[in-house]
Amino acid sequence: MIVLGGTWFVGRAIVAALLAAGHTPLVVHRGRAEPAGLADVEHLHGERQSWPARREAFAAFEADAVIDVSAGNGAGARAALAALPPDVRLIALSSVDVYRAYEGMLARRQTDAVPLTEVSALRTVRHVEGPHWENLELEEIYLPAGAMILRLGAVYGEHDYQRRFEPVLRRIRGGRAHLPVGAGNFLFSRVYVGDVAQAVLAALASEHRHGDCFNIVEAQTAPMRLFYEQIIAAADADLELVRVSDEVLPVDLRASGAVGQHLLASGQKARDVLGWQDSDPQAAMRRSVQWHLEHPPEDWETDFSADDAVLRTA
């Protein structure tokens, strides 16, 4: 089993799950960093663009499947395909950001009915997250090659470098009593990182072999205000949410305002076809929150003057 990019967050969870299931992974990555606590497996170092010149090294591992965690764009997918043995089983991670609804959310206009399914309309605007990232491109390269595409919701959990809980947790660490919140009705499908790893295992075990896409998202999605409340409860904290106008929300709390387009997706196809199931959401939330409380960012923001100014308007 080869994992392309298996050292950070989602990748390391997949490698751990593969080991637990009895697989022997080879982790291929740039080699720029070796985060503490990685599983003890074989590594192959090299920039992605150099991989086609190292086809022999890839072939020598005699992998029966490849999981691409970090293709990023079409060029990344092409480099991987040029390096891999022919006819190897492929699984690639993508995102629900490929749907037109994501474009609508950014433009603050309604574009699609929810929940989004694998046949919902895709974006027409490219590179919305910058010039180096485009999941639509990697899907266009990998699907004709027979890859199984896992479109992930917003991933949370241990080792999350995006720190999705930080808007709430930094206020808990700072001893705040009140947190300003907006309409709080935004629905953005999420998924626990351990459940992403289990989805990869389900894809590997499936007899469904041809190129196809699957949404990997939680069965139920809490609106943003309830999501904040769940984080507070998992942290056993006493932090009151105070409703304020969306227009005055601090920058890191703007996701709690009203939105034009929700990003609620359905993972039913993955459940029906792959037999995948997400884990207990309360247990996943508590495990994730506790990890982040024990591993705060080194430079977390301690200035709450924007909160104080907003709360005076409530």
N, C-alpha and C positions, 0 to 999 in steps of 0.2 A: 504494500500500500504506500503510495507516494502522496504527501501533503505539500502542496505548493504554498508556502507562507504559513508556517504553523507555530510561530513563536509568540504572537500577541493575541490576547483576548479570545476571539472565536477560534482561531487556529489552535491555540494551546488546549482549549476545551475539546476540540475534535481529536487531537492527538491522544489526550488522556482517555477519551472514550474508546478509541481504537485499541489502545493497549489493554484496557479493561475487558474488551470483547475478544482478546486473544490475537489481534492483528499485530504485525511488525511494521511500523511506519518508518519511512525515510522522509525527513523534513528538509525541504529545499527552500533556502531563503538567502538573502543578501549577505548575511554574516556580519552585519554592522552592529548587532547587539545580541546578547544572549541573556535575556531576562532571568532573574533568579527564580528557582523553583520549577524550571522546565523538566519535563519527563526525560529520562535517560534513553534517548534513541539516537540513531545514526543521522547525521546532518550532511547535507551537500550545500556548499556555499557558492554563490555566484549571482551577479546581477541578471535580471530576467532576460535582458537582450543578449546575454552571452550563452543562454541555455541551448540554442540550436547547435552550437559548436561542441556541445558536450553530450550529444545523443548517446554515445557509447556508455557514459556513466549512468544515464537514466536507464538504458536497456539492461545494464548489468544487474540492476536491482531486481529485475524480473517481477515487476509489480503487476497485480491483476486489476488494479484500479488506481485512479488518480483523483484527488480532491483538490480543486483550485480555490483557495480561500481569498486570494489577493490579486486576481488578474487586473482589475481596475478599469481596463478599457480594451478596445479591439486589439491594439498592438500587444498588450500583455497576453491575451488569449492566443494570438498568432504565434508568439514566441514559444509558448508552452506546447502548442500542437506541433511545431517544427522540431521540438526536442523529444517528444514522447514516442514510444513504439506505436506502430499502427494497430488499430483495433482494441486498444486498451480501454477499459470502461472509464467514463469521465463523469465527474460530478463537479459543478461549478456554482459558487455562491454569487447571487445577485441580490436585488433589493426590490421592495415594492415601490421604490422611487421611479421605476420604469413606467408606471402607469400615468396616464394623462391627468389623473386626479392630483398627482404631486405637482405638476405644472400649474394646475388650477389653484392649489393651496398657496403656492408662492405668489401667484398673481392676485390672490384674494378674490377669486370668482368661482362659482359653482360650475363644474364641468361633468360630473359623473354621479350616478346612483351608487350607493354602497349597500352591502359589502362588495368590494372589488373581487372579481374572480380572475382566473388565468386567461380568460378571453376578453376582459375589459380593455378598453382602448388604451394604447400606449402613447407616451409623449411624442410630440412632434418637434419640440425645442430640445436641442442637445446641449450637453456640457453645462447643465444648470448648477453643478457643484464645482465648476472650475475646469480648466482645459485638460487636466490629466485624468479626469474621472468620468466614465460613461458606461453604466451597466447595460444600456441598450446595445452598445457596440460589442461587448463581450458575449452577449446572448446571440447576436447575429453571426458571430464566428463559431461559437460552441454548439449551437443547436443543429446546424447542418452536419456537424461532426458526430452527432449522436449523443451529445452530453445531456445529462439530467440537470436542469437548472433549478436551484432552490432560491426563491425570492423571499428574502427575510424581511420581517417587520423590524421595528426599532429594537435592537438587541440590548439587553441589560444583563447585569450579573457581575460576578467576580472578575477583576482585572479590566473592567470597562474603562478604556482610556478617554472616552467621550464624557464620562462622569455624568450620566443622565440624571442621577439623583442629587447632584451637587446643589442646584438651586434651593432645595429643601434642606439638605444635610448641612450646608455651611451655616444656615441660620440656627439649626439645632446646636451645632458646635459652638456658635457664637452666643448661645444662651438667650436667644431672642424669644419674646413671648408672643409676638404677632407676625404673621406673614401676609403681605398684601396679595390678593388674588383677583383675577378678572372673572369673566363669565364662566370659565372653566369647563366649557362643553366640548372642547376639541377631542375627537376620537382618532387616535393614531395607533394602529395595531402594533403590539409589542411581542417579544418572544424572549424567554430566558435562554442564556447562552448554553446551558446544559441541554436544553431541549433542541437547540440547533444541532448539537453534536449527536443527539439521538436521532434526529431527522436524517443525518448523514448515514448513520448505521442502518436505518430503515431503508434508505435508498440503495445501499450496498446489498442488502438482503433481498430486495425486491426482484421479481422476475420481469418487471416493467423496464425494458432495456432501451427503447428507442428515445431519441431526443424529445424532451418534454419539459414543461415548467410546473412548479408547485409552489404555492404560497406557504410559507412556514411562519405561522402567526398563532398567537394564543386563541383559545376558543371564545373567551370573553374579554372585552376591552373596557377598562375603566375610563370615563371621561377625565380630563386633566385635573380638575379639582379633586375628584375621588382618588386619582393616582397620587396626588400630593398627600391626601389623608392616609392612604395606605402606607406610604413611606414613613410618615410620622408614627403611625401605629406600630410598624415593624421596628422602629427605633426606640419604642417605649418612651416617646418624648411628649412633652406638653407644649404644643405650638398651635396657636389658634389662627385659622385662616380668616382674614378680614376682607370682605368684598369692597373693591375700589373700581373706579372707572378704568376700562381697558386702555384708554388713551394715556394714562399716567403711570402705567406699570413699569417697574424697573426693567432694564434690558433683559436680565436673565430670567425674568418671570413672564415675558411676553407670550410664551406658549400657553399661558393660562387665560389669555384673552379669547374672544370669539374669532372664528375663522370662517372663510367663505366655502371651503371644501374640506370635508373629512377624509382621512386616509384609513378607513376601516376596511380590512380585507378578510376574505374567508379562507380558512385553511382546510375546508372540508375535503377537497380533492386529495390532499396529502393523507388525510385520515382514511379515506375510502380506498385509495389505490396503494399507498405505501404502508398502511397500518400504523402510521405515526400518531402518537398522542402527546400532548404537552403535559407537564407535571403539575402537581398541586400548586396553584398560584400563590397561596399564602406562604407556603414553605419556601418557594423560590424567592419571593420578595424578602422574607425575613433573612434568608441566607445571604442574599445580595446586599441588603442594607447593612447587616452586621459586618460584612467584609469591608465595605466602604467606610464605615465608621472606624474600623481598625486600621485602615490604610488611607488616611486623608491626603489630599494633594499637599506637596511641600509648600506651595505658595498660594494657599487658598485665600480668597478675598475676605477681609475682615471689616471692610468699610460698609456700614449699613445706613449711611446718611440718606441714600435715595429712598430706602424703605421708610425712614422716619418722615421724610417730606411727603411721601404718598399717603402714609397712614394718617397724617394730619388732615387730609382731605376727606377721609371716610366719614 
